Amino acid sequence: MKIGSSNDTEAVKAQYATSKGLDTRIGFHDRYSTNRQGFGPWIVSNYDIREGMRVLEIGVGTGSTWSGHEDVIARCGQLVLTDFSEGMLETAKGNVGAHGNVEYRVADIQALPFADGSFDVIIANMMLYHVPDLMQGLREVRRVLRAEGAFYCATLGEHNFVDRLAEWLLLDGESFHPNHNFTMENGGEKLGAFFSEVQPLFYEDSLHITDPEDLVTYLGSMASFRDIADLSTDRIREVLKAHEVDGAIDLPKEYGMFVAKGVK
């Protein structure tokens, strides 16, 4: 069994078949992240979306990133929101709503159903590490993006709370395989195979968890954390209790995004 091997197609499908687990995780981060700007608003603040641009988001998830950004949506000539999960896309429709310039489509980054050079901006946040054939996915992004367009992709770093929790729960050695398929440390090199200009941006944050029971629930929401399923809830609570300080647990977060431009 492996923890974090979340580019396994079946594990990812199970984890994202509906929005329930993702909603749990988003709510957890909203509640306990120390940077109160919020990762979603920070991501959007880095977009350069101008009037009339055609924008594609791959792996839109719940669509929560667009909440409160109706002004950005209105600037788009067309905004195509995609996900490979029909259930997730239905949730996004409910959250983003109906707009004359917004289209919802089921799509796989590895075989995008769009013509060459269709979009001015492409977005793929917190999902590239799940892609089974990442280089094919990036090749498809480059194909459907205009030569002068921009690709925005947020991701995790390799020194994150998941890795810390794995240490605490003794999920290491051969049984521990964190998902480092596309990180802030190695993503630039992978993007560099297709883009001439790759800029990393880092988001400063951490977790201060005042109700550890919420962390137990968070771990249970992640179907790809397979080793967690072998541990009893009581055992998880016991381990977390040992790391409480004044009733709270502090964990590191390493998040950021790349802005990739230019034809290689």
N, C-alpha and C positions, 0 to 999 in steps of 0.2 A: 504493500500500500504506500501511496505517496501523498504528501501534503503539498499543495500548491502546484501540482502538475496540471494547471488549468488551461493548457492548450490541448488537453484531451477533449475531443469533440463531444463525446457523450456526457462527460462531467460538466462541460460548459453549457450544453443544452439543458441539463437538469437544473443547473444553478440559475439560469436565466429564462426558463420556460415561462415563468410569470414574474411580475414585478415585486412579489411579496418579500423575497429575501433581499433584493436590492434596496427596496424601501427601508427595510430594517437597518441595512448598513449605512445608507445615506442619513437616516435619522440619528444613528449613533454618532456619526462624525459631526453632524450639525450640533449635537448636544455637548460633545466633549472636546472638540478641537479648540486649541488655545488661540489660534488666529481667527478673530471674529469676522474678518472680511468674508471668509468662506471660500472654499476652493473653486466652486462653480462661478461665482461672481469674478474671482481673480482670473479664471480662464477666459471668460467673455471679455474682460477688460483688455486683454492682449490681442483680440481679434481686430484686424483692419478690414472691416466690411463696409464698402462704400455703396452709394446709391446705385441701384440697378444690377448689382452683382448677382451672379448665379452661384448658390452655395449648396454644398452637399455635406450632410453629416452621416457618417458610417457608424453604426452601433449607437444610436441615439438613446437607448435604454428607456428610462422613464420620461425623458424630455425635461427633467427638472432644471437642467442648466439654463434653459431658455426662460424660465419663470422670472417675471419682472423685467424682461428685456424685450418688450413689445416694440420699442423704438428700433432695436437692431433688426428684429424680424421685418418691420415695415420698410427698412432700407433695402432689403433683398429684392432683386427682380424676381428671383425664384429661390425658394428654400426647400430642398428635398431632404426629408428625414427618413433614414433607413435603419433597419435592424434585421438580423437573421431570425429573430423570434417574433412570430405573429402576436403572441400574448404581450410581449414588451411593447410592440408597436401600438397595440390598442391602448395601453396605458399612456404612451406618449401622446396619442391623439387626444385623450381626455385632459392631459395636463397642458399641452400647448394650444389646443383648440383649433377651430376652423379659421383659416385665413385664406384669402383669395390667391396668395402667392406661395402657400405651403402645400407640399405634396408628401404623402406617406407611402413608402414602398418597402417590401421585404427584399433584402439584398444581401449578398455575400461578398465581402471585400475581395475575395480571391477570383471572382468572376463578375465584375460590376456590369450591370445591364445599361451602360451609357456609352455614347459615342466618344471618340477621341476628342480631347480638348473641350469638354462640355461645361466645365466649371471654373470660376475665378478663384473660389476658395473651397477647400475640402477640410473637414474636421473628423478626427477619429480619436476620441478621448477614452482613456482607461480601458482599451480593448485590444490593442495590437499584440499584447503578450498572450492573448488567447488564440491568435490565428495559427492554424496548423502549418501552413506554408506562408510564413511571414514575407519572404522576399517576393513571392508571387503577388501577395496582397499589396505590397508597396509598388510593385511594377504596375499593377492595375490603377493605383492612385495616380502615379505619374502619367499614365496613359490618358485618363479622363480629365486631368487638370490642364488648364491652359499653360503654355510655356512660361508666361509671366505671372502665373497664379501662386498662391500660398497654401501650404499644408500645415495645419495645426494639430498636434497630437500630444495630449497629456498622458503621463505615465507615472509609475512609482520608481523610487530609488532602491538600491540594494541594501540599505541600512534602515529597515522599517520595523514597525511594531510587529508584523507577522513573524519576522525572523527572531525578534526578541521573545515572543510568546513560544515559538518552537524550542528555543533554548530552555525556557522555564519548564515546558512540558516534556522535556527530554526527547523531542522529536528531531533527532540528529543522525549523523552517520549515513549509512546507505538508505535508511528509510525516509530521510528528509531531503526533498528536492524542491527548494523554493523556485517559484516561477520568475526566472531572470531572463526570459526570452526577449523582452524589450524593456529596458530600464533607462533611467537618466544616465547611467554609466556607459551602457553599450549602444543605446539607441542612435546616437549621433553617427557612429560608424556605419550602422545599417542604413540609415537614411542617406548617408553620403554616397551610397552606391547609385542613387537615383537623382540626387539634388546637389547642386553646386554650392549652395549656401545653407548651412544648418546652424541655427542659434538655439542653445539651451537656456531656459529660464527656470529659476528655482523658486518654490513657494515655501516660505518658512512657517513651520507648524509643529505641533506635538499634541498628544492626548493627555488630558487630566480627567480621569474617570472616577467620579465620586460615588457611583453605584456599580460595583463590580458585577452584579447580576446582569446588567445590560451587556457586559463583555461576554458573559456566558452565552446569552442569547445571540449575540453577534457571531460568535464562533459556530453556533449551531445552524446559522443561516447559510454557511458556505459549504455547498455540496462538494466542492473540489478539495476541501480539507479532509481528506479521507482518513488520515490517522486520528483526527479528532473523534471520529465516530467510534473508535476503539476504546476511548477513555470514558469513564463514567462521569456524569455531571458532578457528582460529589468529589471526584478526584480533581477535576478542573477547578472547582471552587476552592479546594484545599490548596492547590498550587498558587492560585491567584491571591488567596488570603496571606500567603507567606511573603508576598511582594507589596502588600498594602503599607502605606505610610500615612498615618493620621486618617485612616479610613478611605484613602484614595490610591489609585494606581496611575503612575506616570509612564508613558510610552513614547518612543520617538516616532516621528512621521517624516518621510522624505518623499516629497512630491514635486512635480514640475511639468514642464511641457517643452516641446521643440517647435520651432517655426522653421519650416523648410521651404526653400525657394530655388528657382533657377534650374535649367536643364543641365544634366551631367554631360 
